[in-house]
């Protein structure tokens, strides 16, 4: 077992038994397939908003659902979920990772109830599927400006077109 990868139950227990270490809790989620500088800066900004940062990581099955294979491109994810989780856990800003199968992180958010939910500035509160869940318990939503306009898809296309 890799240190820092949690089940919902295990994370809830950690938070309940050591509130001072985990609160205010910041939560974000995504695929984090081919990690790049945009991801790193985003995670640093997210962590700066609270004491602990938990990343909800889309499982392989989830990524395949939300990012279907396009003609001329390899199937996603490129990197398997346990490897993506291990890389995230090794990053300084990340205090924990939960792998989830759904197309949204709403069930995780409802279970953990982070103080602050963070997503990239390419979202709006109106288009964010998790927003109603966060708003229902009184959490705060923060949208981080994208500093480095790069993406995993862009990296894949760059490699394929080389």
Phi, psi and omega per residue, in radians:
X1 nan 2.380 -3.129
X2 -1.539 2.256 3.129
X3 -1.088 2.289 3.101
X4 1.792 -0.176 3.058
X5 -1.662 2.163 -3.038
X6 -2.102 2.718 2.824
X7 -1.548 2.898 3.108
X8 -1.034 -0.821 -3.113
X9 -1.035 -0.786 -3.118
X10 -1.125 -0.706 3.130
X11 -1.190 -0.747 3.101
X12 -1.003 -0.716 3.131
X13 -1.146 -0.768 3.114
X14 -1.028 -0.809 -3.122
X15 -1.113 -0.752 -3.110
X16 -1.150 -0.628 -3.077
X17 -1.538 -0.257 -3.131
X18 -2.504 1.068 -3.072
X19 -0.963 -0.696 -3.109
X20 -1.119 -0.451 3.133
X21 -1.435 -0.464 -3.003
X22 -1.881 -0.361 -3.075
X23 -1.920 2.446 0.009
X24 -1.225 2.346 -3.108
X25 -1.634 2.273 3.076
X26 -1.881 2.432 -3.134
X27 -2.321 2.408 2.973
X28 -2.451 2.993 3.139
X29 -2.635 2.772 3.108
X30 2.963 -3.057 -3.106
X31 -1.503 -0.694 3.139
X32 0.815 0.917 -3.024
X33 -1.283 -1.194 3.023
X34 -1.838 1.812 -3.049
X35 -1.114 2.336 -3.136
X36 -2.413 3.056 -3.051
X37 -1.053 -0.561 3.071
X38 -1.049 -0.733 3.081
X39 -1.087 -0.817 -3.080
X40 -1.057 -0.835 -3.134
X41 -1.137 -0.667 3.099
X42 -1.078 -0.810 -3.141
X43 -1.158 -0.635 3.080
X44 -1.100 -0.782 3.114
X45 -1.102 -0.734 -3.137
X46 -1.081 -0.833 -3.122
X47 -1.054 -0.635 -3.115
X48 -1.111 -0.272 -3.117
X49 -1.444 -0.222 -3.093
X50 -2.686 -2.843 -3.117
X51 -1.603 -0.671 -3.104
X52 -2.319 2.579 3.125
X53 -2.127 2.154 3.047
X54 -1.971 2.352 3.128
X55 -1.914 2.150 2.973
X56 -1.467 2.067 -3.061
X57 -1.846 2.126 3.080
X58 -1.045 2.256 3.090
X59 -1.176 2.950 3.085
X60 -0.971 -0.806 -3.135
X61 -1.069 -0.730 3.124
X62 -1.103 -0.785 3.131
X63 -1.061 -0.744 3.135
X64 -1.074 -0.551 3.124
X65 -1.310 -0.791 -3.054
X66 -1.522 -0.278 3.116
X67 -2.280 1.241 -3.112
X68 -1.079 2.660 -3.115
X69 -1.100 2.305 3.107
X70 -1.807 2.655 3.138
X71 -0.963 2.331 3.103
X72 1.405 0.040 3.137
X73 -2.107 2.640 3.109
X74 -1.256 2.705 3.073
X75 -1.127 2.574 3.116
X76 -1.815 2.615 0.029
X77 -1.393 2.806 3.055
X78 -1.353 -0.759 -3.092
X79 -1.811 2.260 -3.138
X80 -1.083 2.685 -3.010
X81 -0.985 -0.717 -3.118
X82 -1.198 -0.577 3.073
X83 -1.241 -0.722 3.094
X84 -1.076 -0.731 3.133
X85 -1.111 -0.744 -3.140
X86 -1.113 -0.731 3.112
X87 -1.109 -0.777 3.114
X88 -1.058 -0.761 3.140
X89 -1.076 -0.484 -3.125
X90 -1.378 -0.210 -3.120
X91 -1.393 2.380 -3.085
X92 -0.915 -0.760 -3.093
X93 -1.243 -0.320 -2.986
X94 -1.592 2.160 3.131
X95 -1.732 -0.305 3.137
X96 -2.973 2.717 3.130
X97 -2.326 2.395 3.000
X98 -2.173 2.180 3.100
X99 -1.526 2.321 -3.132
X100 -2.326 2.642 -3.065
X101 -1.615 -0.308 -3.031
X102 -1.270 3.044 3.084
X103 -1.534 -0.249 3.017
X104 -2.311 2.839 3.134
X105 -1.632 0.167 -3.074
X106 -0.916 -0.784 3.124
X107 -1.087 -0.649 3.088
X108 -1.142 -0.782 -3.129
X109 -1.082 -0.753 3.118
X110 -1.075 -0.691 -3.113
X111 -1.258 -0.710 -3.027
X112 -1.638 -0.489 -3.116
X113 0.825 1.158 3.099
X114 -1.112 2.645 3.098
X115 -1.187 -0.635 -3.076
X116 -2.333 2.239 3.074
X117 -1.888 2.202 -3.046
X118 -2.050 2.370 2.992
X119 -2.421 2.891 -3.134
X120 -1.210 2.758 -3.109
X121 -1.186 -0.045 3.052
X122 -1.387 -0.094 3.063
X123 -1.772 2.823 2.909
X124 -2.162 2.823 3.103
X125 -1.015 -0.610 -3.114
X126 -1.217 -0.532 -3.109
X127 -1.679 -0.105 -3.085
X128 -1.409 1.982 -3.072
X129 -1.134 -0.411 -3.131
X130 -1.489 -0.186 -3.050
X131 -0.971 -0.829 -3.140
X132 -1.032 -0.608 3.122
X133 -1.149 -0.811 3.138
X134 -1.110 -0.779 -3.115
X135 -1.142 -0.549 -3.091
X136 -1.105 -0.583 3.135
X137 -1.810 0.073 3.062
X138 1.528 0.348 3.080
X139 -1.307 2.916 -3.133
X140 -1.820 2.467 3.083
X141 -1.919 2.263 3.092
X142 -2.130 2.280 3.062
X143 -1.876 2.077 -3.093
X144 -1.589 2.293 3.071
X145 -1.071 2.425 3.110
X146 -1.412 2.010 -3.097
X147 -1.443 -0.708 -3.087
X148 -2.074 1.883 -3.077
X149 -1.309 1.371 3.100
X150 -2.305 2.805 -3.140
X151 -2.635 2.770 3.074
X152 -1.054 -0.754 3.121
X153 -1.037 -0.752 3.109
X154 -1.075 -0.699 3.109
X155 -1.131 -0.768 3.128
X156 -1.061 -0.810 -3.134
X157 -1.121 -0.663 3.099
X158 -1.081 -0.754 3.119
X159 -1.127 -0.814 -3.117
X160 -1.120 -0.534 -3.112
X161 -1.593 0.043 -3.133
X162 -1.358 nan nan
